[in-house]
Amino acid sequence: MHKILFLAGLCIALTSAALLFFGIIEPGLAAMIGIVGIGLIAASGMSHIKRL
């Protein structure tokens, strides 16, 4: 389950970055999609960021 969430978040974040890079979508939309992807990575628990 955690690996699926991590991979889904990674794919979403990288796809939004690529679409922004190639000028297909606007920056605001890319930011919203990227935040969703980063949220999935954080929810998976595999982000290796120390929690305070």
Phi, psi and omega in degrees: 000316182293322180293324179294316178297318180297313181293322178296315178297319179295317179296318180295314181295317180290324178295317179294323178294319179293318179296323176292318182299319181274002175075023182279323180237163181282157181299322181296317178293320178297322179295316180296317179293320178296323178295321176298317179297317179294324176297320177294322178296317179293321180292335181288340179079010182252019186280346178059026176264130180293129179269139181279000000 
